[in-house]
Amino acid sequence: MSIEIDILNGDAAWPIAQPLLSAVWGRGAAEKPSWSHVKWAHADLRVLIETPEDGLVCHVGIYFRTITWNGQKAHVGGIGGVCTREDRRGRGYATMAIDAAVHTMRANEAVRFAILFCEPHNVAFYEARKWRAFTGDIYCEQPEGRARFTDLAPYLFDIVRAPTLGIIDLCGLPW
């Protein structure tokens, strides 16, 4: 099996990633997810996994942001928009893409920890990859102003050291 892993500029790679994201979270879904009303940040970088046979099979967005944790500024990385084509799941593509994203964050020496937000059915997947639940409060920006973010569960990954509780303000839109 031959795969290609690219890490590209977020905006420039959007036309490549958009069809996969639409296929996975398309408007034709029977039920809208609980987070469908949320306004999301655009990825700074995108991890794209392609195979010669199938084209684009997996996407992970990478975000860099200075946030506050308990009032103190911290530079973090974020992971969002994790998706794999439905007919190609269970082959390790998402794990490879997340690993590439974390490696990219580690290369940015200012990043203290990584944050992602996940649905309940994905908790075991992330916990198996050493992401830990954050039990504090998360705040973010939305069109109506600053809001507590409770739509998805926050999980953190140690780059240097991640907190487990307290108050995190994303200082912008969530990812």
Phi, psi and omega in degrees: 000130178248130176229157176238129177247118178245143172240112189238162174306135184301310182291317182295327182272356181304315180299334177282317185282328188305316179299322178293313180299321178294322179294321182282317183243035187300166181291343182278004182298142181298319179237136174284138177295158182298340183260012185295339180277350186284137172269125187255152174287157174271141181294141173284321178225162177226132171266124180238130176247126180234148171240152180299327183283324191245351185073215183290124181242342184208148180221141168221128174273142176244135183232141174238134184204147167266118182247182168238141173237117184050039176085352180260135180290142176212138177270126183231166170249153177231154175235133178206169178064031180288120178206147177231140176308134186305320182280003180236014180285158178083013181249005177088007181297315181296320178299315179298318181292319178294318177300319178296321179294315179296319177301319178296319178294320179299328180293337175271098190298346180279340184291124181269322179200169180245151180231139168221164179235130185225158176282156183305324182290350179257358184303311183299322178302311182287321178298325178294342180254021174072023170275140183242144179296140172259122186261006178270198180259145177242134175239150179209173175268145172220167182307329180274359178123193180291136183215151173287133183260111183234006186289329180223155182282131178278134175232140183239151181233133179289120165260304168255294176199126181259142176286164176244345177208174183119205180235123175249128172250119182290347179053040180161191180292151176285168176235000000 
